[in-house]
């Protein structure tokens, strides 16, 4: 009988897989685990080891926060979009993105503290 935590973990993995547009077979190919094993994890029937979770998260290209401490759904989608754009850039572009985001975030945090 699956427990509540395993069901929640499985649901979050399924959501991450679906948001990335992966089928079970595609995630299986990317991670090296069988579709059946992944499906059992997603249903909460299997308690995956850290190694399995690490490899699934890596194959999905998401952060551990996506699985263990997700932000609200819309924010998570936005974070993943930003991360995908960042990863798609060459190294110099990534440095510029990081500098720009830091500057914008600091400006917004400073502005919000003035109110």
C-alpha positions as a LaTeX table, in Angstrom:
\begin{tabular}{lrrr}
\hline
Residue & $x$ (\AA) & $y$ (\AA) & $z$ (\AA) \\
\hline
Unk1 & 0.00 & 0.00 & 0.00 \\
Unk2 & 1.60 & 3.30 & $-1.05$ \\
Unk3 & 2.06 & 5.86 & 1.67 \\
Unk4 & 1.11 & 9.52 & 1.38 \\
Unk5 & 4.67 & 10.80 & 0.98 \\
Unk6 & 5.51 & 8.33 & $-1.78$ \\
Unk7 & 2.28 & 9.18 & $-3.61$ \\
Unk8 & 3.10 & 12.89 & $-3.38$ \\
Unk9 & 6.66 & 12.32 & $-4.59$ \\
Unk10 & 5.37 & 10.23 & $-7.48$ \\
Unk11 & 2.80 & 12.85 & $-8.43$ \\
Unk12 & 5.47 & 15.55 & $-8.44$ \\
Unk13 & 7.74 & 13.43 & $-10.64$ \\
Unk14 & 4.85 & 12.78 & $-13.03$ \\
Unk15 & 4.04 & 16.49 & $-13.14$ \\
Unk16 & 7.70 & 17.31 & $-13.87$ \\
Unk17 & 7.82 & 14.64 & $-16.59$ \\
Unk18 & 4.62 & 15.89 & $-18.19$ \\
Unk19 & 5.68 & 19.53 & $-18.01$ \\
Unk20 & 8.86 & 18.60 & $-19.87$ \\
Unk21 & 6.77 & 16.80 & $-22.49$ \\
Unk22 & 8.31 & 13.38 & $-21.83$ \\
Unk23 & 6.50 & 10.09 & $-22.12$ \\
Unk24 & 7.40 & 7.28 & $-19.75$ \\
Unk25 & 9.36 & 5.67 & $-22.58$ \\
Unk26 & 11.31 & 8.86 & $-23.27$ \\
Unk27 & 12.21 & 9.26 & $-19.59$ \\
Unk28 & 13.14 & 5.59 & $-19.52$ \\
Unk29 & 15.54 & 6.10 & $-22.43$ \\
Unk30 & 17.04 & 9.21 & $-20.85$ \\
Unk31 & 17.41 & 7.76 & $-17.34$ \\
Unk32 & 18.19 & 4.11 & $-17.97$ \\
Unk33 & 15.30 & 2.88 & $-15.77$ \\
Unk34 & 12.42 & 0.87 & $-17.16$ \\
Unk35 & 9.11 & 2.57 & $-17.95$ \\
Unk36 & 7.44 & 0.17 & $-15.55$ \\
Unk37 & 9.78 & 1.11 & $-12.69$ \\
Unk38 & 9.21 & 4.83 & $-13.32$ \\
Unk39 & 5.44 & 4.29 & $-13.50$ \\
Unk40 & 5.53 & 2.45 & $-10.16$ \\
Unk41 & 7.46 & 5.35 & $-8.62$ \\
Unk42 & 4.94 & 7.82 & $-10.03$ \\
Unk43 & 2.06 & 5.80 & $-8.57$ \\
Unk44 & 3.75 & 5.78 & $-5.16$ \\
Unk45 & 4.15 & 2.01 & $-5.19$ \\
Unk46 & 7.97 & 2.14 & $-5.02$ \\
Unk47 & 10.27 & 3.99 & $-2.65$ \\
Unk48 & 13.12 & 5.03 & $-4.96$ \\
Unk49 & 16.68 & 5.25 & $-3.71$ \\
Unk50 & 18.52 & 8.56 & $-3.73$ \\
Unk51 & 20.51 & 7.37 & $-6.75$ \\
Unk52 & 17.34 & 6.64 & $-8.72$ \\
Unk53 & 15.81 & 10.00 & $-7.77$ \\
Unk54 & 19.02 & 11.81 & $-8.64$ \\
Unk55 & 19.14 & 10.19 & $-12.07$ \\
Unk56 & 15.45 & 10.84 & $-12.77$ \\
Unk57 & 15.73 & 14.50 & $-11.77$ \\
Unk58 & 18.86 & 14.85 & $-13.90$ \\
Unk59 & 17.19 & 13.14 & $-16.88$ \\
Unk60 & 14.20 & 15.46 & $-16.52$ \\
Unk61 & 16.45 & 18.51 & $-16.38$ \\
Unk62 & 14.68 & 19.91 & $-13.33$ \\
Unk63 & 15.87 & 20.93 & $-9.90$ \\
Unk64 & 15.39 & 18.89 & $-6.74$ \\
Unk65 & 13.14 & 21.72 & $-5.54$ \\
Unk66 & 10.73 & 20.78 & $-8.30$ \\
Unk67 & 10.28 & 17.41 & $-6.63$ \\
Unk68 & 10.82 & 18.11 & $-2.94$ \\
Unk69 & 9.83 & 21.74 & $-2.37$ \\
Unk70 & 7.85 & 22.92 & $-5.35$ \\
Unk71 & 6.81 & 26.53 & $-5.66$ \\
Unk72 & 3.31 & 27.17 & $-6.85$ \\
Unk73 & 2.76 & 25.56 & $-10.22$ \\
Unk74 & 2.91 & 28.74 & $-12.31$ \\
Unk75 & 6.11 & 29.90 & $-10.61$ \\
Unk76 & 7.71 & 26.50 & $-11.17$ \\
Unk77 & 6.84 & 26.65 & $-14.88$ \\
Unk78 & 8.40 & 30.11 & $-15.09$ \\
Unk79 & 11.53 & 29.01 & $-13.22$ \\
Unk80 & 11.93 & 26.02 & $-15.53$ \\
Unk81 & 11.52 & 28.27 & $-18.57$ \\
Unk82 & 14.22 & 30.60 & $-17.30$ \\
Unk83 & 16.49 & 27.65 & $-16.53$ \\
Unk84 & 15.94 & 26.20 & $-20.00$ \\
Unk85 & 16.75 & 29.50 & $-21.68$ \\
Unk86 & 19.85 & 29.86 & $-19.51$ \\
Unk87 & 21.06 & 26.34 & $-20.35$ \\
Unk88 & 20.52 & 26.94 & $-24.08$ \\
Unk89 & 22.94 & 29.89 & $-24.12$ \\
Unk90 & 26.69 & 29.71 & $-24.59$ \\
Unk91 & 28.86 & 30.41 & $-21.55$ \\
Unk92 & 29.26 & 34.13 & $-22.28$ \\
Unk93 & 25.49 & 34.50 & $-22.67$ \\
Unk94 & 24.89 & 32.69 & $-19.37$ \\
Unk95 & 27.24 & 35.10 & $-17.59$ \\
Unk96 & 25.37 & 38.08 & $-19.05$ \\
Unk97 & 21.99 & 36.62 & $-18.07$ \\
Unk98 & 23.17 & 36.05 & $-14.52$ \\
Unk99 & 24.54 & 39.60 & $-14.22$ \\
Unk100 & 21.29 & 41.06 & $-15.59$ \\
Unk101 & 19.06 & 38.94 & $-13.33$ \\
Unk102 & 21.09 & 39.81 & $-10.24$ \\
Unk103 & 20.90 & 43.52 & $-11.06$ \\
Unk104 & 17.15 & 43.39 & $-11.70$ \\
Unk105 & 16.47 & 41.34 & $-8.56$ \\
Unk106 & 18.55 & 43.66 & $-6.35$ \\
Unk107 & 16.79 & 46.70 & $-7.82$ \\
Unk108 & 13.36 & 45.15 & $-7.21$ \\
Unk109 & 14.24 & 44.08 & $-3.68$ \\
Unk110 & 15.57 & 47.57 & $-2.88$ \\
Unk111 & 12.44 & 49.17 & $-4.33$ \\
Unk112 & 10.10 & 46.89 & $-2.40$ \\
Unk113 & 11.90 & 47.72 & 0.88 \\
Unk114 & 11.28 & 51.44 & 0.34 \\
Unk115 & 7.48 & 51.03 & 0.60 \\
\hline
\end{tabular}
